[in-house]
């Protein structure tokens, strides 16, 4: 059975190292912008984001229940896909892959796949004095009877959680935050 509801459940992020915001939101769409500084160089950050997604993405936000079923093929028309027991899921399609610089994908993530929406996600990797500034922008437009603005905050929360996990993975070797 696919686990769809948890994909966009609200997340509580206390003292998150991630700067996130719903940049705009309306009935016909929304834009989420998230920035994080990762203490590693742009090439390393890019490679770990793409090639180690199963090590840092939360299994709670997958259809299969196991993030290690996720892969990103970083080339034009490459797939951000997930293996399922019977078949698979295409979460997004890669339209630009420039190692250490940018990754651009299109599509609706999770439950957005079954809605009348189009989405574009750009991830920029910029050298920073502390490592790499990673900027993620996800814009979704389309139709939902209740209004797409109702999904902006949950999408922001899920993506913010994933980038916090990614930062921990790169810097600490594990996605969970350090224990206090």
C-alpha positions in Angstrom: 0.0 0.0 0.0 1.4 3.4 -0.9 2.0 5.9 1.9 0.7 9.1 0.4 -0.7 11.1 3.4 2.6 11.3 5.3 4.4 12.8 2.3 3.1 16.3 3.1 2.4 16.0 6.8 3.3 19.1 8.9 6.8 18.9 10.4 8.0 20.8 13.4 11.5 22.1 13.0 12.9 23.6 16.1 16.2 25.6 15.8 16.6 24.5 12.2 19.8 25.5 10.4 17.7 26.0 7.3 16.2 29.4 6.2 12.9 28.6 4.6 9.9 30.6 3.4 6.8 30.4 1.4 7.8 33.2 -1.0 4.3 33.5 -2.5 1.1 31.6 -2.4 -2.2 31.8 -4.2 -5.1 29.6 -5.2 -3.3 28.8 -8.5 0.1 28.1 -7.1 3.0 28.8 -4.7 6.8 29.2 -4.5 8.9 27.8 -1.7 12.5 29.1 -1.2 14.9 27.4 1.1 18.6 28.2 1.8 21.2 26.4 3.8 24.9 26.7 4.2 26.6 23.3 4.0 30.2 23.0 5.3 31.7 21.3 2.2 32.6 22.4 -1.3 30.0 22.7 -4.1 31.1 19.5 -6.0 31.0 17.4 -2.8 27.6 18.9 -1.8 26.2 18.2 -5.3 27.5 14.6 -5.4 26.1 13.8 -2.0 22.7 15.4 -2.7 22.3 13.4 -6.0 24.2 10.1 -5.4 23.4 9.6 -1.7 19.7 10.6 -1.6 18.7 7.4 0.1 21.1 8.1 3.0 19.6 11.5 3.9 16.0 11.7 2.6 13.5 10.7 5.2 11.8 7.3 4.5 8.6 8.8 6.0 8.3 10.9 2.9 8.4 8.1 0.3 5.8 5.8 -1.2 7.8 2.7 -0.4 8.7 3.5 3.1 12.4 3.2 2.4 14.5 6.2 1.1 17.1 3.8 -0.2 14.6 3.1 -3.1 15.2 6.6 -4.3 17.6 7.5 -7.1 18.4 10.6 -9.1 19.9 10.1 -12.6 21.6 13.5 -13.0 21.4 14.0 -16.8 18.8 15.7 -19.0 15.6 13.6 -19.0 17.1 11.7 -16.0 14.6 10.5 -13.4 14.2 11.1 -9.7 12.6 7.8 -9.2 11.5 5.4 -6.5 11.5 1.6 -6.8 8.3 0.0 -5.5 7.5 -3.7 -4.8 5.3 -3.6 -7.9 6.6 -1.0 -10.3 7.9 2.4 -9.4 7.3 6.1 -9.2 8.8 9.0 -11.1 8.9 12.0 -8.7 10.6 14.5 -11.0 12.5 14.7 -14.2 16.0 16.3 -14.5 16.1 19.1 -17.1 19.6 20.5 -16.1 22.5 18.9 -14.3 25.6 21.0 -13.8 27.8 19.3 -11.2 28.6 21.6 -8.3 26.6 24.4 -9.8 22.9 23.6 -10.4 20.3 20.9 -10.7 16.8 21.7 -12.2 13.9 19.2 -12.1 10.3 19.4 -13.2 7.3 17.6 -11.8 5.0 17.3 -8.9 6.4 15.5 -5.8 4.4 12.9 -3.8 0.7 13.5 -3.8 1.1 16.5 -6.3 1.6 13.8 -9.0 -2.1 13.0 -9.0 -3.1 16.7 -9.2 -3.5 19.0 -12.1 -0.2 20.8 -11.4 3.2 21.5 -12.9 6.3 22.1 -10.8 9.8 23.3 -11.3 12.6 22.8 -8.7 15.9 24.5 -9.0 18.8 23.9 -6.7 21.8 26.2 -6.9 25.2 25.4 -5.4 27.2 28.6 -4.7 30.7 28.7 -3.1 30.6 30.4 0.3 33.3 31.3 2.8 31.8 28.5 5.0 31.4 25.9 2.2 28.4 26.0 -0.1 25.2 28.0 -0.1 22.5 25.7 -1.3 19.4 27.5 -2.6 16.3 25.5 -3.4 13.3 27.0 -5.1 10.2 25.0 -5.8 7.4 26.6 -7.8 4.1 24.8 -8.3 1.2 26.0 -10.4 -2.2 24.5 -11.4 -5.6 23.7 -10.0 -6.8 22.2 -6.8 -10.4 22.8 -5.6 -9.3 23.9 -2.2 -6.5 26.1 -3.7 -2.9 25.2 -4.1 -2.1 27.8 -1.4 -3.3 25.1 1.1 -0.3 23.0 0.3 2.4 25.7 0.4 3.2 25.4 4.1 3.2 21.6 4.2 5.5 21.4 1.1 7.8 24.0 2.7 8.0 22.1 5.9 8.8 18.7 4.2 11.5 20.2 2.0 13.0 22.2 4.9 13.1 19.0 6.9 14.9 17.2 4.0 17.5 19.9 3.6 18.2 20.0 7.3 18.7 16.2 7.2 21.0 16.7 4.1 23.1 19.3 5.9 23.5 16.9 8.9 24.4 14.0 6.6 27.1 16.0 4.9 28.5 17.6 8.0 27.9 14.8 10.6 27.8 11.7 8.5 24.1 11.0 9.6 20.8 12.8 8.8 19.7 13.1 12.4 20.6 16.2 14.3 23.2 16.0 17.1 21.8 15.1 20.5 21.8 17.8 23.1 
